[in-house]
Amino acid sequence: MAIAPHMNGKKEFANGQREVVIEARDIVVGFGNHIVLNHTDLDVYRGEILGFVGGSGSGKSVLMRTIIGLIHKRAGSIKVFGVDMDKACDLERRAVERRWGVLFQQGALFSSLTVMENLQFPVREYLKLSQRLLDDLAVAKLEMVGLDASVCSKFPSELSGGMTKRVALARALALDPEIVFLDEPTSGLDPIGAGDFDTLIATLQRTLGLTVYMVTHDLDSLHTVCDRIAVLAEGKVIAAGPMETMLKSEHPWLKSYFRGKRSRAGYQPQGKAMTPGVTV
């Protein structure tokens, strides 16, 4: 079937349908007697920034880790780039894994390695490059995320929270992936730092044509950078669509999350409560 290229890396098939790059079907994941994901379905489209939300402990990060193979599922199927990850041989699986990058919630940098060594770690696993090329690649990836060579010799313990996130993102980009998984990328950052990181993600997605799967609680991120939002509740994806769809939903959880007191729709400055018909 012919595929036509679109802006920002988005692709559509000839019949106008978006290309699905991640297809999760009927996923069941549990720990002991506790079922976290209960026959969950999710599609991720090429070139989009998908915000994946849900209550604390709902299983958002569990699904992400299941997709990338870090958590074993009890049932269901996962296809990435059309490859069934259960049926793929080791060579096929490694080929798919090379096409994604992951930023974990706390960065997950190796504490005993320098920034440069952390960035070079995934490259050494898949490619045989000279040390000079490895060093040049590390610096190039740091510059992509707004850092420079001055941090190369630092250890993770010497980095601020924002710098740790950026270094971890640079490592996720080391192999020029097509998909980037982000687990709570703005958690622990102040509002300015979180806004800057959102801008960075949007810029990288646009310039590199990335598909971004972002687990987040950050309503500002959902409003400003996400093309589509998927909501997990009671072990299932209960809604998926743009922010407009979320704001119009009458589902109790969606109303509370997207139109509650702490949402943009529900927020009013202290002492400035709105009264119908009165302009403040």
MONOR-V636682 format. One record per backbone hydrogen bond with DSSP energy under -1.0 kcal/mol. NH is the residue of the N-H (numbers start at 1). CO is the residue of the C=O. E is the energy in kcal/mol with one decimal. If there is no record, write none. Layout:
<<NH;CO;E> <NH;CO;E>>
This chain:
<<4;12;-2.4> <6;10;-2.2> <10;7;-1.9> <12;4;-1.7> <13;17;-3.2> <14;2;-1.5> <16;13;-2.6> <19;11;-1.7> <21;44;-2.5> <22;44;-1.6> <23;79;-2.8> <24;42;-3.2> <25;77;-2.7> <27;40;-2.7> <28;75;-2.0> <29;37;-1.8> <31;34;-2.7> <34;31;-1.8> <36;29;-2.5> <37;29;-2.0> <38;235;-1.9> <40;27;-2.3> <42;24;-2.4> <44;22;-2.2> <46;19;-2.6> <48;45;-1.6> <50;212;-3.2> <51;228;-2.7> <52;214;-3.4> <53;230;-2.6> <58;55;-2.1> <63;59;-2.2> <64;60;-1.7> <65;61;-2.7> <66;62;-2.0> <67;63;-2.5> <68;64;-1.8> <70;65;-2.7> <71;65;-1.1> <74;28;-3.3> <75;28;-1.2> <77;25;-2.2> <79;23;-2.4> <80;83;-2.0> <81;21;-2.7> <83;80;-1.9> <85;78;-2.6> <88;84;-1.3> <93;89;-2.8> <94;90;-2.5> <95;91;-1.7> <96;92;-1.9> <97;93;-2.8> <98;94;-1.7> <99;96;-1.7> <100;97;-1.4> <101;179;-2.1> <103;181;-3.1> <107;104;-1.8> <113;110;-1.6> <115;154;-2.4> <116;152;-2.3> <118;114;-2.5> <119;115;-2.3> <120;116;-1.9> <121;117;-1.0> <124;120;-2.5> <125;121;-1.3> <126;122;-1.0> <127;123;-3.2> <134;130;-2.4> <135;131;-2.5> <136;132;-2.5> <137;133;-2.6> <138;134;-2.2> <139;135;-2.1> <140;136;-2.3> <141;137;-2.4> <142;138;-2.1> <143;139;-2.3> <144;140;-1.5> <146;143;-1.3> <147;142;-2.8> <151;148;-1.7> <152;149;-1.5> <154;151;-1.5> <158;155;-2.4> <159;156;-1.7> <164;160;-2.5> <165;161;-2.0> <166;162;-1.9> <167;163;-2.8> <168;164;-2.5> <169;165;-2.1> <170;166;-2.6> <171;167;-2.3> <172;168;-1.9> <173;169;-1.4> <174;171;-1.4> <176;173;-2.1> <178;99;-2.4> <179;99;-1.8> <180;211;-2.7> <181;101;-3.0> <182;213;-3.0> <183;103;-2.6> <184;215;-2.8> <187;184;-1.2> <189;186;-1.7> <194;190;-3.1> <195;191;-2.2> <196;192;-2.4> <197;193;-2.1> <198;194;-2.4> <199;195;-2.1> <200;196;-2.2> <201;197;-2.5> <202;198;-2.5> <203;199;-2.4> <204;200;-2.6> <205;201;-2.6> <206;202;-2.1> <207;203;-2.7> <208;204;-2.6> <209;205;-1.2> <211;178;-2.4> <212;48;-2.8> <213;180;-2.5> <214;50;-3.1> <215;182;-3.0> <216;52;-1.9> <222;218;-2.1> <223;219;-2.2> <224;220;-2.6> <225;221;-2.4> <226;221;-1.1> <227;49;-1.9> <228;49;-1.6> <229;241;-3.2> <230;51;-2.7> <231;239;-2.7> <232;53;-2.9> <233;236;-2.9> <236;233;-1.7> <238;231;-2.2> <241;229;-2.3> <246;242;-1.5> <247;243;-2.5> <248;244;-1.3> <249;245;-1.0> <255;251;-2.8> <256;252;-2.2> <257;253;-2.4> <258;254;-2.7> <259;255;-1.9> <263;260;-1.1> <267;263;-1.4> <272;269;-2.4> <278;275;-2.6>>
